[in-house]
């Protein structure tokens, strides 16, 4: 039995090959990169101050929870980094 010819759907093929227009590609807001770097540095400095001060500062009454505060700043920086284009 002869095999029937397969038709190509041209609309699907042409949509898959077409590049996205430049107007569709979005850029990051101008405030995102400085805030991201600031969050990274704030977390880093928080943890460094905690270690250098002998676990007394930046907030004396919370003790080792200062580490968590520093990592929250760093985590916020990573969250912003995922949105950077």
PDB file as gemmi writes it, atoms N, CA and C in Angstrom:
CRYST1    1.000    1.000    1.000  90.00  90.00  90.00 P 1                      
ATOM      1  N   UNK A   1       0.839  -1.158   0.000  1.00  0.00           N  
ATOM      2  CA  UNK A   1       0.000   0.000   0.000  1.00  0.00           C  
ATOM      3  C   UNK A   1       0.899   1.240   0.000  1.00  0.00           C  
ATOM      4  N   UNK A   2       0.618   2.201  -0.843  1.00  0.00           N  
ATOM      5  CA  UNK A   2       1.456   3.406  -0.915  1.00  0.00           C  
ATOM      6  C   UNK A   2       1.262   4.283   0.326  1.00  0.00           C  
ATOM      7  N   UNK A   3       2.351   4.914   0.717  1.00  0.00           N  
ATOM      8  CA  UNK A   3       2.314   5.781   1.889  1.00  0.00           C  
ATOM      9  C   UNK A   3       1.868   7.176   1.462  1.00  0.00           C  
ATOM     10  N   UNK A   4       0.977   7.778   2.227  1.00  0.00           N  
ATOM     11  CA  UNK A   4       0.488   9.107   1.870  1.00  0.00           C  
ATOM     12  C   UNK A   4       1.532  10.163   2.218  1.00  0.00           C  
ATOM     13  N   UNK A   5       1.464  11.237   1.479  1.00  0.00           N  
ATOM     14  CA  UNK A   5       2.394  12.335   1.689  1.00  0.00           C  
ATOM     15  C   UNK A   5       2.044  13.093   2.963  1.00  0.00           C  
ATOM     16  N   UNK A   6       3.060  13.470   3.744  1.00  0.00           N  
ATOM     17  CA  UNK A   6       2.839  14.256   4.949  1.00  0.00           C  
ATOM     18  C   UNK A   6       2.920  15.732   4.612  1.00  0.00           C  
ATOM     19  N   UNK A   7       1.974  16.479   5.085  1.00  0.00           N  
ATOM     20  CA  UNK A   7       1.977  17.919   4.849  1.00  0.00           C  
ATOM     21  C   UNK A   7       2.629  18.624   6.032  1.00  0.00           C  
ATOM     22  N   UNK A   8       3.365  19.655   5.717  1.00  0.00           N  
ATOM     23  CA  UNK A   8       3.974  20.462   6.766  1.00  0.00           C  
ATOM     24  C   UNK A   8       3.066  21.654   7.036  1.00  0.00           C  
ATOM     25  N   UNK A   9       2.874  21.918   8.301  1.00  0.00           N  
ATOM     26  CA  UNK A   9       2.086  23.075   8.674  1.00  0.00           C  
ATOM     27  C   UNK A   9       3.023  24.276   8.653  1.00  0.00           C  
ATOM     28  N   UNK A  10       2.872  25.106   7.663  1.00  0.00           N  
ATOM     29  CA  UNK A  10       3.816  26.204   7.468  1.00  0.00           C  
ATOM     30  C   UNK A  10       3.715  27.259   8.554  1.00  0.00           C  
ATOM     31  N   UNK A  11       2.563  27.447   9.131  1.00  0.00           N  
ATOM     32  CA  UNK A  11       2.431  28.467  10.166  1.00  0.00           C  
ATOM     33  C   UNK A  11       3.247  28.096  11.408  1.00  0.00           C  
ATOM     34  N   UNK A  12       3.262  26.826  11.782  1.00  0.00           N  
ATOM     35  CA  UNK A  12       4.057  26.402  12.942  1.00  0.00           C  
ATOM     36  C   UNK A  12       5.546  26.471  12.648  1.00  0.00           C  
ATOM     37  N   UNK A  13       5.937  26.088  11.471  1.00  0.00           N  
ATOM     38  CA  UNK A  13       7.349  26.091  11.112  1.00  0.00           C  
ATOM     39  C   UNK A  13       7.870  27.520  11.051  1.00  0.00           C  
ATOM     40  N   UNK A  14       7.115  28.431  10.455  1.00  0.00           N  
ATOM     41  CA  UNK A  14       7.585  29.801  10.326  1.00  0.00           C  
ATOM     42  C   UNK A  14       7.637  30.501  11.677  1.00  0.00           C  
ATOM     43  N   UNK A  15       6.752  30.156  12.603  1.00  0.00           N  
ATOM     44  CA  UNK A  15       6.781  30.776  13.923  1.00  0.00           C  
ATOM     45  C   UNK A  15       7.982  30.282  14.726  1.00  0.00           C  
ATOM     46  N   UNK A  16       8.341  29.036  14.560  1.00  0.00           N  
ATOM     47  CA  UNK A  16       9.451  28.492  15.321  1.00  0.00           C  
ATOM     48  C   UNK A  16      10.793  29.047  14.844  1.00  0.00           C  
ATOM     49  N   UNK A  17      10.894  29.377  13.578  1.00  0.00           N  
ATOM     50  CA  UNK A  17      12.161  29.842  13.022  1.00  0.00           C  
ATOM     51  C   UNK A  17      12.352  31.343  13.210  1.00  0.00           C  
ATOM     52  N   UNK A  18      11.265  32.107  13.265  1.00  0.00           N  
ATOM     53  CA  UNK A  18      11.373  33.552  13.360  1.00  0.00           C  
ATOM     54  C   UNK A  18      12.041  33.967  14.668  1.00  0.00           C  
ATOM     55  N   UNK A  19      13.010  34.871  14.571  1.00  0.00           N  
ATOM     56  CA  UNK A  19      13.616  35.370  15.804  1.00  0.00           C  
ATOM     57  C   UNK A  19      12.662  36.338  16.501  1.00  0.00           C  
ATOM     58  N   UNK A  20      12.846  36.472  17.805  1.00  0.00           N  
ATOM     59  CA  UNK A  20      11.982  37.385  18.540  1.00  0.00           C  
ATOM     60  C   UNK A  20      12.372  38.825  18.203  1.00  0.00           C  
ATOM     61  N   UNK A  21      11.398  39.689  18.052  1.00  0.00           N  
ATOM     62  CA  UNK A  21      11.732  41.085  17.758  1.00  0.00           C  
ATOM     63  C   UNK A  21      12.418  41.739  18.954  1.00  0.00           C  
ATOM     64  N   UNK A  22      13.223  42.744  18.676  1.00  0.00           N  
ATOM     65  CA  UNK A  22      13.973  43.397  19.739  1.00  0.00           C  
ATOM     66  C   UNK A  22      13.061  44.132  20.707  1.00  0.00           C  
ATOM     67  N   UNK A  23      11.899  44.523  20.263  1.00  0.00           N  
ATOM     68  CA  UNK A  23      10.984  45.242  21.144  1.00  0.00           C  
ATOM     69  C   UNK A  23      10.445  44.330  22.246  1.00  0.00           C  
ATOM     70  N   UNK A  24      10.412  43.025  22.021  1.00  0.00           N  
ATOM     71  CA  UNK A  24       9.885  42.093  23.005  1.00  0.00           C  
ATOM     72  C   UNK A  24      10.896  41.862  24.134  1.00  0.00           C  
ATOM     73  N   UNK A  25      12.182  41.912  23.842  1.00  0.00           N  
ATOM     74  CA  UNK A  25      13.220  41.669  24.841  1.00  0.00           C  
ATOM     75  C   UNK A  25      13.243  42.846  25.809  1.00  0.00           C  
ATOM     76  N   UNK A  26      13.028  42.549  27.099  1.00  0.00           N  
ATOM     77  CA  UNK A  26      12.994  43.604  28.104  1.00  0.00           C  
ATOM     78  C   UNK A  26      14.358  43.748  28.758  1.00  0.00           C  
ATOM     79  N   UNK A  27      14.624  44.956  29.194  1.00  0.00           N  
ATOM     80  CA  UNK A  27      15.848  45.218  29.934  1.00  0.00           C  
ATOM     81  C   UNK A  27      15.528  45.323  31.408  1.00  0.00           C  
ATOM     82  N   UNK A  28      16.535  45.183  32.209  1.00  0.00           N  
ATOM     83  CA  UNK A  28      16.365  45.316  33.650  1.00  0.00           C  
ATOM     84  C   UNK A  28      16.144  46.783  34.005  1.00  0.00           C  
ATOM     85  N   UNK A  29      15.415  47.031  35.086  1.00  0.00           N  
ATOM     86  CA  UNK A  29      15.314  48.413  35.551  1.00  0.00           C  
ATOM     87  C   UNK A  29      16.677  48.919  35.992  1.00  0.00           C  
ATOM     88  N   UNK A  30      16.855  50.211  35.953  1.00  0.00           N  
ATOM     89  CA  UNK A  30      18.167  50.790  36.265  1.00  0.00           C  
ATOM     90  C   UNK A  30      18.547  50.599  37.725  1.00  0.00           C  
ATOM     91  N   UNK A  31      17.582  50.447  38.604  1.00  0.00           N  
ATOM     92  CA  UNK A  31      17.849  50.339  40.038  1.00  0.00           C  
ATOM     93  C   UNK A  31      18.233  48.919  40.445  1.00  0.00           C  
ATOM     94  N   UNK A  32      18.014  47.941  39.586  1.00  0.00           N  
ATOM     95  CA  UNK A  32      18.186  46.548  39.991  1.00  0.00           C  
ATOM     96  C   UNK A  32      19.640  46.189  40.269  1.00  0.00           C  
ATOM     97  N   UNK A  33      20.533  46.520  39.374  1.00  0.00           N  
ATOM     98  CA  UNK A  33      21.952  46.139  39.560  1.00  0.00           C  
ATOM     99  C   UNK A  33      22.573  46.817  40.780  1.00  0.00           C  
ATOM    100  N   UNK A  34      22.369  48.132  40.991  1.00  0.00           N  
ATOM    101  CA  UNK A  34      22.952  48.727  42.201  1.00  0.00           C  
ATOM    102  C   UNK A  34      22.372  48.142  43.495  1.00  0.00           C  
ATOM    103  N   UNK A  35      21.067  47.853  43.497  1.00  0.00           N  
ATOM    104  CA  UNK A  35      20.459  47.265  44.694  1.00  0.00           C  
ATOM    105  C   UNK A  35      20.983  45.850  44.931  1.00  0.00           C  
ATOM    106  N   UNK A  36      21.189  45.099  43.861  1.00  0.00           N  
ATOM    107  CA  UNK A  36      21.708  43.738  43.974  1.00  0.00           C  
ATOM    108  C   UNK A  36      23.118  43.750  44.573  1.00  0.00           C  
ATOM    109  N   UNK A  37      23.975  44.597  44.054  1.00  0.00           N  
ATOM    110  CA  UNK A  37      25.349  44.684  44.552  1.00  0.00           C  
ATOM    111  C   UNK A  37      25.357  45.184  45.998  1.00  0.00           C  
ATOM    112  N   UNK A  38      24.484  46.144  46.306  1.00  0.00           N  
ATOM    113  CA  UNK A  38      24.394  46.661  47.672  1.00  0.00           C  
ATOM    114  C   UNK A  38      23.960  45.577  48.639  1.00  0.00           C  
ATOM    115  N   UNK A  39      23.003  44.740  48.242  1.00  0.00           N  
ATOM    116  CA  UNK A  39      22.542  43.654  49.107  1.00  0.00           C  
ATOM    117  C   UNK A  39      23.660  42.639  49.341  1.00  0.00           C  
ATOM    118  N   UNK A  40      24.402  42.294  48.284  1.00  0.00           N  
ATOM    119  CA  UNK A  40      25.533  41.373  48.447  1.00  0.00           C  
ATOM    120  C   UNK A  40      26.567  41.936  49.424  1.00  0.00           C  
ATOM    121  N   UNK A  41      26.930  43.200  49.212  1.00  0.00           N  
ATOM    122  CA  UNK A  41      27.957  43.808  50.058  1.00  0.00           C  
ATOM    123  C   UNK A  41      27.484  44.003  51.494  1.00  0.00           C  
ATOM    124  N   UNK A  42      26.213  44.364  51.676  1.00  0.00           N  
ATOM    125  CA  UNK A  42      25.677  44.539  53.029  1.00  0.00           C  
ATOM    126  C   UNK A  42      25.723  43.214  53.787  1.00  0.00           C  
ATOM    127  N   UNK A  43      25.346  42.134  53.135  1.00  0.00           N  
ATOM    128  CA  UNK A  43      25.417  40.821  53.776  1.00  0.00           C  
ATOM    129  C   UNK A  43      26.839  40.425  54.105  1.00  0.00           C  
ATOM    130  N   UNK A  44      27.744  40.685  53.171  1.00  0.00           N  
ATOM    131  CA  UNK A  44      29.149  40.347  53.397  1.00  0.00           C  
ATOM    132  C   UNK A  44      29.718  41.141  54.565  1.00  0.00           C  
ATOM    133  N   UNK A  45      29.480  42.460  54.577  1.00  0.00           N  
ATOM    134  CA  UNK A  45      29.999  43.292  55.659  1.00  0.00           C  
ATOM    135  C   UNK A  45      29.359  42.933  56.996  1.00  0.00           C  
ATOM    136  N   UNK A  46      28.086  42.574  56.979  1.00  0.00           N  
ATOM    137  CA  UNK A  46      27.410  42.180  58.215  1.00  0.00           C  
ATOM    138  C   UNK A  46      28.101  40.964  58.834  1.00  0.00           C  
ATOM    139  N   UNK A  47      28.392  39.975  57.993  1.00  0.00           N  
ATOM    140  CA  UNK A  47      29.033  38.753  58.489  1.00  0.00           C  
ATOM    141  C   UNK A  47      30.479  39.022  58.907  1.00  0.00           C  
ATOM    142  N   UNK A  48      31.196  39.850  58.157  1.00  0.00           N  
ATOM    143  CA  UNK A  48      32.586  40.175  58.514  1.00  0.00           C  
ATOM    144  C   UNK A  48      32.630  40.929  59.841  1.00  0.00           C  
ATOM    145  N   UNK A  49      31.738  41.895  60.033  1.00  0.00           N  
ATOM    146  CA  UNK A  49      31.703  42.634  61.300  1.00  0.00           C  
ATOM    147  C   UNK A  49      31.366  41.691  62.449  1.00  0.00           C  
ATOM    148  N   UNK A  50      30.480  40.757  62.208  1.00  0.00           N  
ATOM    149  CA  UNK A  50      30.113  39.784  63.244  1.00  0.00           C  
ATOM    150  C   UNK A  50      31.338  38.964  63.683  1.00  0.00           C  
ATOM    151  N   UNK A  51      32.130  38.510  62.722  1.00  0.00           N  
ATOM    152  CA  UNK A  51      33.305  37.705  63.066  1.00  0.00           C  
ATOM    153  C   UNK A  51      34.430  38.543  63.669  1.00  0.00           C  
ATOM    154  N   UNK A  52      34.678  39.721  63.099  1.00  0.00           N  
ATOM    155  CA  UNK A  52      35.788  40.552  63.566  1.00  0.00           C  
ATOM    156  C   UNK A  52      35.519  41.066  64.981  1.00  0.00           C  
ATOM    157  N   UNK A  53      34.266  41.347  65.305  1.00  0.00           N  
ATOM    158  CA  UNK A  53      33.942  41.887  66.627  1.00  0.00           C  
ATOM    159  C   UNK A  53      33.870  40.802  67.697  1.00  0.00           C  
ATOM    160  N   UNK A  54      34.130  39.582  67.349  1.00  0.00           N  
ATOM    161  CA  UNK A  54      34.069  38.496  68.321  1.00  0.00           C  
ATOM    162  C   UNK A  54      32.632  38.140  68.683  1.00  0.00           C  
ATOM    163  N   UNK A  55      31.774  38.146  67.704  1.00  0.00           N  
ATOM    164  CA  UNK A  55      30.341  37.817  67.796  1.00  0.00           C  
ATOM    165  C   UNK A  55      29.553  38.768  68.706  1.00  0.00           C  
ATOM    166  N   UNK A  56      30.004  40.022  68.820  1.00  0.00           N  
ATOM    167  CA  UNK A  56      29.311  41.001  69.652  1.00  0.00           C  
ATOM    168  C   UNK A  56      28.464  41.977  68.833  1.00  0.00           C  
ATOM    169  N   UNK A  57      28.891  42.300  67.658  1.00  0.00           N  
ATOM    170  CA  UNK A  57      28.191  43.295  66.827  1.00  0.00           C  
ATOM    171  C   UNK A  57      27.732  42.652  65.547  1.00  0.00           C  
ATOM    172  N   UNK A  58      26.945  43.193  64.738  1.00  0.00           N  
ATOM    173  CA  UNK A  58      26.261  44.476  64.642  1.00  0.00           C  
ATOM    174  C   UNK A  58      25.093  44.633  65.624  1.00  0.00           C  
ATOM    175  N   UNK A  59      24.378  43.574  65.973  1.00  0.00           N  
ATOM    176  CA  UNK A  59      23.314  43.685  66.971  1.00  0.00           C  
ATOM    177  C   UNK A  59      23.727  42.784  68.136  1.00  0.00           C  
ATOM    178  N   UNK A  60      24.092  43.374  69.264  1.00  0.00           N  
ATOM    179  CA  UNK A  60      24.666  42.569  70.352  1.00  0.00           C  
ATOM    180  C   UNK A  60      23.706  41.569  70.983  1.00  0.00           C  
ATOM    181  N   UNK A  61      22.441  41.842  71.056  1.00  0.00           N  
ATOM    182  CA  UNK A  61      21.531  41.006  71.832  1.00  0.00           C  
ATOM    183  C   UNK A  61      21.049  39.754  71.109  1.00  0.00           C  
ATOM    184  N   UNK A  62      21.289  39.639  69.821  1.00  0.00           N  
ATOM    185  CA  UNK A  62      20.748  38.469  69.119  1.00  0.00           C  
ATOM    186  C   UNK A  62      21.789  37.383  68.886  1.00  0.00           C  
ATOM    187  N   UNK A  63      23.027  37.656  69.232  1.00  0.00           N  
ATOM    188  CA  UNK A  63      24.071  36.625  69.174  1.00  0.00           C  
ATOM    189  C   UNK A  63      24.323  36.094  67.771  1.00  0.00           C  
ATOM    190  N   UNK A  64      24.257  34.775  67.629  1.00  0.00           N  
ATOM    191  CA  UNK A  64      24.581  34.126  66.354  1.00  0.00           C  
ATOM    192  C   UNK A  64      23.526  34.336  65.275  1.00  0.00           C  
ATOM    193  N   UNK A  65      22.392  34.877  65.656  1.00  0.00           N  
ATOM    194  CA  UNK A  65      21.370  35.177  64.645  1.00  0.00           C  
ATOM    195  C   UNK A  65      21.840  36.273  63.685  1.00  0.00           C  
ATOM    196  N   UNK A  66      22.916  36.968  64.046  1.00  0.00           N  
ATOM    197  CA  UNK A  66      23.501  37.951  63.130  1.00  0.00           C  
ATOM    198  C   UNK A  66      23.951  37.288  61.828  1.00  0.00           C  
ATOM    199  N   UNK A  67      24.368  36.037  61.924  1.00  0.00           N  
ATOM    200  CA  UNK A  67      24.744  35.303  60.704  1.00  0.00           C  
ATOM    201  C   UNK A  67      23.548  35.169  59.769  1.00  0.00           C  
ATOM    202  N   UNK A  68      22.393  34.846  60.348  1.00  0.00           N  
ATOM    203  CA  UNK A  68      21.182  34.709  59.545  1.00  0.00           C  
ATOM    204  C   UNK A  68      20.824  36.031  58.871  1.00  0.00           C  
ATOM    205  N   UNK A  69      20.974  37.121  59.592  1.00  0.00           N  
ATOM    206  CA  UNK A  69      20.675  38.435  59.008  1.00  0.00           C  
ATOM    207  C   UNK A  69      21.591  38.698  57.814  1.00  0.00           C  
ATOM    208  N   UNK A  70      22.874  38.383  57.952  1.00  0.00           N  
ATOM    209  CA  UNK A  70      23.810  38.563  56.840  1.00  0.00           C  
ATOM    210  C   UNK A  70      23.454  37.692  55.652  1.00  0.00           C  
ATOM    211  N   UNK A  71      23.066  36.449  55.907  1.00  0.00           N  
ATOM    212  CA  UNK A  71      22.694  35.560  54.801  1.00  0.00           C  
ATOM    213  C   UNK A  71      21.362  35.950  54.165  1.00  0.00           C  
ATOM    214  N   UNK A  72      20.490  36.593  54.923  1.00  0.00           N  
ATOM    215  CA  UNK A  72      19.240  37.093  54.330  1.00  0.00           C  
ATOM    216  C   UNK A  72      19.554  38.188  53.319  1.00  0.00           C  
ATOM    217  N   UNK A  73      20.481  39.088  53.663  1.00  0.00           N  
ATOM    218  CA  UNK A  73      20.902  40.113  52.702  1.00  0.00           C  
ATOM    219  C   UNK A  73      21.484  39.470  51.436  1.00  0.00           C  
ATOM    220  N   UNK A  74      22.334  38.476  51.614  1.00  0.00           N  
ATOM    221  CA  UNK A  74      22.948  37.802  50.465  1.00  0.00           C  
ATOM    222  C   UNK A  74      21.891  37.060  49.650  1.00  0.00           C  
ATOM    223  N   UNK A  75      20.951  36.417  50.316  1.00  0.00           N  
ATOM    224  CA  UNK A  75      19.864  35.734  49.607  1.00  0.00           C  
ATOM    225  C   UNK A  75      18.997  36.699  48.826  1.00  0.00           C  
ATOM    226  N   UNK A  76      18.757  37.879  49.398  1.00  0.00           N  
ATOM    227  CA  UNK A  76      18.009  38.909  48.674  1.00  0.00           C  
ATOM    228  C   UNK A  76      18.773  39.350  47.432  1.00  0.00           C  
ATOM    229  N   UNK A  77      20.088  39.456  47.546  1.00  0.00           N  
ATOM    230  CA  UNK A  77      20.907  39.796  46.381  1.00  0.00           C  
ATOM    231  C   UNK A  77      20.817  38.734  45.295  1.00  0.00           C  
ATOM    232  N   UNK A  78      20.819  37.458  45.687  1.00  0.00           N  
ATOM    233  CA  UNK A  78      20.673  36.381  44.698  1.00  0.00           C  
ATOM    234  C   UNK A  78      19.299  36.393  44.064  1.00  0.00           C  
ATOM    235  N   UNK A  79      18.277  36.715  44.831  1.00  0.00           N  
ATOM    236  CA  UNK A  79      16.921  36.811  44.267  1.00  0.00           C  
ATOM    237  C   UNK A  79      16.867  37.916  43.212  1.00  0.00           C  
ATOM    238  N   UNK A  80      17.499  39.031  43.491  1.00  0.00           N  
ATOM    239  CA  UNK A  80      17.536  40.109  42.502  1.00  0.00           C  
ATOM    240  C   UNK A  80      18.378  39.719  41.288  1.00  0.00           C  
ATOM    241  N   UNK A  81      19.419  38.924  41.508  1.00  0.00           N  
ATOM    242  CA  UNK A  81      20.290  38.510  40.401  1.00  0.00           C  
ATOM    243  C   UNK A  81      19.536  37.631  39.404  1.00  0.00           C  
ATOM    244  N   UNK A  82      18.543  36.898  39.866  1.00  0.00           N  
ATOM    245  CA  UNK A  82      17.793  36.055  38.936  1.00  0.00           C  
ATOM    246  C   UNK A  82      16.893  36.877  38.025  1.00  0.00           C  
ATOM    247  N   UNK A  83      16.616  38.100  38.386  1.00  0.00           N  
ATOM    248  CA  UNK A  83      15.762  38.970  37.565  1.00  0.00           C  
ATOM    249  C   UNK A  83      16.543  39.891  36.654  1.00  0.00           C  
ATOM    250  N   UNK A  84      17.871  39.834  36.740  1.00  0.00           N  
ATOM    251  CA  UNK A  84      18.719  40.719  35.951  1.00  0.00           C  
ATOM    252  C   UNK A  84      18.867  40.178  34.544  1.00  0.00           C  
ATOM    253  N   UNK A  85      18.644  41.025  33.559  1.00  0.00           N  
ATOM    254  CA  UNK A  85      18.764  40.619  32.150  1.00  0.00           C  
ATOM    255  C   UNK A  85      19.844  41.402  31.466  1.00  0.00           C  
TER     256      UNK A  85                                                      
END                                                                             
